[in-house]
Amino acid sequence: MKIAGAGMTAMYTLYWAPGTAAMAPQTVLEEAGQPYEMIRLDVAAREHEQPAYRKLNPNGRIPTLVDGDFVIFETAAICQYLCDKHPEADLAPPAGTRERGRFYQWLTYMTNTVQAGLIDWWHPDFTFPEPAHQAAFKARAEEKLMRNFGVLDAGIGGNRWVTGDRHTVCDIYLAMLTRWTRFMPRTAWHFPNVRRVAEAAAARPAFQRMMRKQGIAWPQRWPDTPA
């Protein structure tokens, strides 16, 4: 595993793996038009658990962003840091406004509630190492996720984007989380406002560039919707 250091000319270094939470900060970097170095972590080889990476991210999670001698982890924190460093990208409402408060609300809700629930569904072994308990745990996680996406759907309502008329990090985050439901028996796709906003966010050039660079794609169909 390569570690950021001498010889790298990009302003930022992003540690990533395909389809992980690195999708969001990479899209922010693309929206902002900033140069960055990508260092891929081999999850199957447990590179994210190696001591060299844990010096950057003690939790061994993905992503991590390096900005010169500054290291930051936690996806939502990275995204907000980049928004504040590059206000010209216009991915967050002005500080101190009600719109910024709503932005914080939904971004926090998505990372603390929805993303946490998706991790439970994808990795029941994190909570219950014994397989006997995992199926029931996944079923409960799915029920909670459907309720949580319902809250998001109602919150979006008739807005063009999650927080209103402005495209923000919240929309990028929503598209990422929606994609993570693609193998669930019930997906986020049948929530009409979630679907509309996620699809619009995923169609933006910056999100498309991120997917090409990661070698991933937006689902063409979802298991709980007609072909």
PyMOL commands that set and color helices and strands:
alter all, ss='L'
color gray80, all
select helices_A, chain A and resi 23-32+47-49+51-54+75-85+87-89+98-122+124-126+131-156+169-180+188-190+192-202+205-214
alter helices_A, ss='H'
color red, helices_A
select strands_A, chain A and resi 12-16+36-40+64-67+70-73
alter strands_A, ss='S'
color yellow, strands_A
deselect
rebuild
show_as cartoon
